[in-house]
Each structure stands twice: as C-alpha cells, then as structure tokens.
C-alpha cells in the first residue's frame, strides 16, 4: 500500500467513524510494541517509530484540548 492509499483509506475510516480514539490508538501501539521481538536487529528502529507515532497522537490530542 502506498502513501496515497494509506491517506485515502485513513480519511475514509475517520469520516465513517471507524478510527480509534487517541487512547485506543496509544493502547494499540503499546500492543504492537509488546509483540516486537527484542532480538530482532530492527527492534530499536521499529519501536522508535511506534513511540514517535504515539507521541504524535498524544501531542495532537493535547493541542486539541487546549
């Protein structure tokens, strides 16, 4: 799936109410991190990307509340 497809599907999901709320999204990211294999040579890179995504969600949610 390319970036354009990801954006189109994400927008459609959000419009139809099928997106996660921020707390659910962060919980899901935590589940994804827990499933990662610490022995993998890509572990640090994958976890860093997932944590950066969680940080983005948290920041956007915080900005929305202020």
C-alpha positions in Angstrom: 0.0 0.0 0.0 1.5 3.4 -0.9 1.2 6.6 1.0 -1.7 7.9 -1.1 -3.7 4.8 -0.5 -2.9 5.0 3.2 -4.1 8.6 3.4 -7.3 7.9 1.4 -8.3 4.9 3.5 -7.4 6.7 6.7 -9.6 9.7 5.8 -12.5 7.4 4.8 -12.2 5.4 8.1 -12.1 8.7 10.1 -15.1 10.1 8.2 -17.1 6.9 8.7 -16.3 6.7 12.5 -14.1 3.6 12.2 -11.0 5.3 13.5 -9.7 4.8 17.0 -9.8 7.5 19.6 -6.4 8.7 20.9 -6.4 6.5 24.0 -7.3 3.4 22.0 -4.6 4.2 19.4 -1.9 4.5 22.1 -3.1 1.2 23.7 -2.8 -0.4 20.3 0.6 1.0 19.7 1.6 -0.4 23.1 0.3 -3.9 21.9 2.3 -3.6 18.7 5.5 -2.8 20.7 4.9 -5.7 23.0 4.7 -8.0 20.0 8.0 -6.9 18.7 10.9 -9.3 19.1 13.7 -7.7 21.1 16.2 -10.0 19.5 15.4 -8.6 16.0 18.0 -6.3 14.5 15.1 -3.9 13.6 13.6 -3.9 17.1 15.0 -0.5 18.1 14.1 1.1 14.8 10.5 -0.3 14.8 9.9 0.6 18.5 11.3 4.1 17.9 8.8 4.7 15.0 5.9 3.3 17.0 6.8 5.5 20.0 7.1 8.5 17.7 3.6 7.8 16.4 2.3 7.6 19.9 4.0 10.9 20.8 2.3 12.5 17.8 -1.1 11.2 18.8 -0.6 12.5 22.4 0.6 15.9 21.2 -2.3 16.3 18.8 -4.8 15.3 21.5 -3.2 17.7 23.9 -3.3 20.5 21.4 -7.0 19.7 20.7 -7.8 20.0 24.4 -6.2 23.5 24.8 
